[in-house]
């Protein structure tokens, strides 16, 4: 068997006799309190879109994202973008150029 494309720790698990007798672990949803506590909603762009600033994995991100309702909870969707602080500053520094382009096309 070729080990190409596999990580070494996967090879070790694959050869372990115990791994063949147990089903893979199921994913468990994270509690809301830990993820949501570091989010600061800056503004709602529309009904389902918002801009927030979050601390995730020790880094600060500016998140522009669509949200959806599921079982009475508002959850983040896949459609969106998370900008690092450097990327946000680059975008912000080009705001005048974006405004000019908008005016030229209007």
Beta strands, then each sheet from edge to edge (+ up, - down):
strand 1: 40-44
strand 2: 49-56
strand 3: 59-70
strand 4: 73-84
sheet 1: 1+ 2- 3+ 4-
end
